[in-house]
Amino acid sequence: MGLLDNLKAKLAPAKDKVSDLAQQHGDKIQSGIDKAAKTVDERTKGKYSEKIQTGSGKAKGAMDRLAHKEGPEGTAGPGDTGTTGPGGIGPTGPGGTPPPAS
């Protein structure tokens, strides 16, 4: 095993714990991010409002990613509520139709 593999193996339990905490307290974390952003914006007198909004949005996105556990290879894990196509294969759009190709 390489150094990175060892590091990933040792950090996996911590990631699971953080993910569980993010799921349990997501609303409190989001509220805290909003309060912190508002306080910083007030203290800087709106000079960095756009950057503060961008940063708080990224922080909320990261928290959301932590709260939603992912399985191997970035696929959703147990409890996935995504829809699948016929036979449980692939995603579908509204009404069971495949989404438009990009």
C-alpha positions in Angstrom: 0.0 0.0 0.0 1.2 3.5 -0.8 1.2 6.4 1.5 -2.0 7.9 0.2 -3.8 4.5 0.6 -2.7 4.3 4.2 -3.8 7.9 4.9 -7.2 7.3 3.3 -7.7 4.1 5.3 -6.9 5.9 8.6 -9.1 8.9 7.8 -12.2 6.9 6.7 -13.7 6.5 10.2 -13.3 10.3 10.8 -15.0 11.1 7.5 -17.9 8.8 8.4 -18.3 10.5 11.8 -18.2 14.0 10.3 -20.8 12.8 7.7 -23.1 11.5 10.4 -22.8 14.8 12.3 -23.5 16.8 9.2 -26.6 14.8 8.6 -27.8 15.2 12.2 -27.1 18.9 12.5 -27.2 20.2 8.9 -29.8 22.9 9.7 -27.7 24.3 12.6 -24.5 24.3 10.5 -26.3 26.1 7.6 -27.6 28.7 10.1 -24.1 29.1 11.6 -22.7 29.7 8.2 -25.3 32.3 7.4 -24.8 34.1 10.8 -21.0 34.2 10.3 -21.4 35.5 6.7 -23.7 38.2 7.9 -21.4 39.3 10.8 -18.4 39.5 8.5 -20.3 41.4 5.9 -21.5 43.9 8.5 -18.0 44.4 10.0 -16.5 44.9 6.5 -19.4 47.4 5.7 -20.4 45.4 2.6 -17.0 45.9 0.9 -16.6 42.1 0.3 -20.3 41.1 0.1 -19.9 39.2 -3.2 -16.9 37.3 -2.0 -18.6 36.5 1.3 -21.7 35.2 -0.5 -19.5 33.0 -2.7 -17.5 31.6 0.2 -20.6 30.9 2.3 -22.2 29.2 -0.7 -19.2 27.0 -1.2 -19.2 26.2 2.5 -22.8 25.2 2.4 -22.2 23.0 -0.7 -19.3 21.3 1.0 -21.5 20.6 4.0 -24.2 19.2 1.8 -21.7 16.9 0.1 -20.5 15.7 3.6 -24.1 15.1 4.7 -25.0 12.9 1.8 -23.0 9.8 2.0 -21.7 8.5 -1.3 -20.8 4.9 -2.0 -17.8 3.6 -4.0 -16.9 5.5 -7.2 -19.1 8.5 -6.3 -22.4 6.6 -6.6 -25.1 7.2 -4.0 -25.1 4.8 -1.2 -27.9 3.2 0.8 -31.1 5.3 1.0 -30.5 6.9 -2.4 -33.8 8.4 -3.6 -32.8 8.9 -7.2 -34.9 7.5 -9.9 -33.8 4.8 -12.3 -34.8 3.7 -15.7 -36.5 0.5 -16.7 -35.2 -2.5 -14.9 -33.4 -0.3 -12.4 -30.8 0.8 -14.9 -29.7 4.4 -15.4 -31.5 7.6 -14.5 -34.8 8.7 -15.8 -36.5 12.1 -16.3 -40.1 13.0 -15.3 -42.6 10.3 -16.3 -40.0 7.6 -16.5 -38.5 8.9 -19.7 -34.7 9.1 -20.2 -33.3 12.6 -19.7 -32.3 14.5 -22.8 -28.7 13.8 -24.1 -26.3 16.7 -23.5 
